[in-house]
Amino acid sequence: MLFISEGAKDRILEIFQQDGKNISEYFVRVAVKSGGCSGMTYDMTFDNENKPADQIFEDKGVKLVTDLTSFLFLCNTTLQFSGELNGKGFYFENPNASRTCGCGESFSL
């Protein structure tokens, strides 16, 4: 399962509204890619096209979609958002990560 915090949900709904995207047609695609200072990095985009191996989850009314390989690294991860003065914007709270970099954008298992 993938999860989304209230703050991340609210921010995504704001972005969808600003961009004229319908929440029933678009979703958040998250993935893990090789790279970053800790070995793996997160990727997040807005999408409306499903792929054959997509794993689809819904939390708080927002669809979160990932490919099967990325899901192995993202299982039980929560998409968070911090909009405070020193906030990070969107970030991932991943219980599977054994180490993260200082910027929080990459991790290792």
DAHU-V858212 format. One line per field, one symbol per residue. ss: DSSP state (2 for helix, 1 for strand, 0 for the rest). burial: b if it has 24 or more other C-alpha atoms within 12 Angstrom, else e. A space follows every 50 residues. Layout:
# DAHU-V858212
ss=???
burial=???
This chain:
# DAHU-V858212
ss=00110222222222222220000000111111110000011111111000 00011111100111111222222200011111000000111110000011 000001110
burial=ebbbbeebbeebbeebeeeeeebeebbbbbbbbeeeeeebbbbbebeeee eeeebbbeeeebbbbbbeebbebbbebbbbeeeeeeeeebbbbbeebeeb eeebbbbbe
